[in-house]
Amino acid sequence: MSGRPLTHFDLSDPVDPVNPVDLVEEARRDDLLPLIARGLRRTGDASWTESLRREAHDVAGRQAALEHFQRLELVRLLDGLAAAGVRPLLMKGAALAYTIYPDSSLRPHNDVDLFVCDDHRHRASRALPGLGYTEGCQGGGDLSFSQAHYGFLDRYGVRHTCDLHWRIANPLVFRNMVTFEECEAAAIAIPGLSPHARTFGPHHSMFISCVHRVAHHLDRDMLLWIYDIHLLVSAAADDDLERFRELATRARAGAVCARGLDAAVRYFQTPVPASLLSSLGGGAARGEPSSAFLTGGLRLVDLLREDLAALPGWRSRLSLIGEHLFPKVGYMRDAYAPGSRWPLPFLYVSRILRGTPKWFRRS
């Protein structure tokens, strides 16, 4: 199905009909079954077998039930953070579910992504344990990561995960393309969710959606993320698209944003102005550093090289290499020797020797 347009999930295209079996296979992988079930209810497509219909509707029903618990927990989380003086911006899946989708259960998300300013970063990290969240141990430091992971298991056995971001992405070339202060100035409220719920304005949402699929997932064509872009662009006013173009150009992410728009056009026939695509598409030719992430088959060592190139001097570059080679002691114990008394130097040497091959393996 790769590259084949699915306009608004119209499943009854007489010119080029969708094979239901192929579609379900990709829908399972890309969390599209709730949207497929909605399309089936609207079109009544008779080409689908009863078993495929049942699977789509069953998954949609389970997702609706899960979203109910996720919504309740998200409201509790935002209330708790507000009481601690933290006012984050919702970003990515959860934010889009409650803004651009006709029903929030149509946009599955495994975690809640929160964007905070530097001043509130440590305040939030102190407040989350008081709300029942436990921080996940991760290797590296501030150069390697610009986010922290927290988890919480509710009394119904539902796992809730919160990712706390203080930059928009981990790779250093993307990290400072847009600041919290800039995003907050254009933020919009989500009053139907919570008095404390806010998210990005339209042009920032489009930008983050295009950047995320490249910065963190190396231009992977996951259809749900591309459908996010489709909905955002389809609902955007002309001035929103112009602000998006200006931001992408200023951030030197034109080629990255053009790739996301092009994917939306290919899969969903999104009404992207040709002038917008052409103005952004030449970013690679203009030498944008972020366009290196559009090269297929990147290795971890290639990503490290891009991070090193984005740092200003050798001291910070050596610090980044040190973070990769020698993660925090707590992480080493938890990840490589839980409950054991193996000497720490042995663990570091073992990790380096065993992990080196994956740095040279192509994605």
HELIX and SHEET records of a PDB file:
HELIX    1   1 THR A    7  PHE A    9  5                                   3    
HELIX    2   2 PRO A   20  ASP A   30  1                                  11    
HELIX    3   3 LEU A   33  THR A   43  1                                  11    
HELIX    4   4 GLU A   50  ALA A   83  1                                  34    
HELIX    5   5 LYS A   92  ALA A   97  1                                   6    
HELIX    6   6 SER A  104  LEU A  106  5                                   3    
HELIX    7   7 ASP A  118  GLY A  130  1                                  13    
HELIX    8   8 LEU A  172  ARG A  175  1                                   4    
HELIX    9   9 PHE A  180  ALA A  185  1                                   6    
HELIX   10  10 PRO A  202  ALA A  215  1                                  14    
HELIX   11  11 LEU A  223  ALA A  235  1                                  13    
HELIX   12  12 ASP A  238  ARG A  250  1                                  13    
HELIX   13  13 GLY A  254  PHE A  268  1                                  15    
HELIX   14  14 ALA A  274  GLY A  281  1                                   8    
HELIX   15  15 PRO A  289  LEU A  294  5                                   6    
HELIX   16  16 LEU A  300  ALA A  310  1                                  11    
HELIX   17  17 TRP A  314  LEU A  325  1                                  12    
HELIX   18  18 VAL A  329  TYR A  336  1                                   8    
HELIX   19  19 LEU A  344  TRP A  359  1                                  16    
SHEET    1   A 5 LEU A  89  MET A  91  0                                        
SHEET    2   A 5 VAL A 112  PHE A 115 -1                                        
SHEET    3   A 5 ARG A 159  HIS A 165  1                                        
SHEET    4   A 5 GLN A 147  LEU A 153 -1                                        
SHEET    5   A 5 THR A 134  GLU A 135 -1                                        
SHEET    1   B 2 ILE A 188  ALA A 189  0                                        
SHEET    2   B 2 ARG A 198  THR A 199 -1                                        
END                                                                             
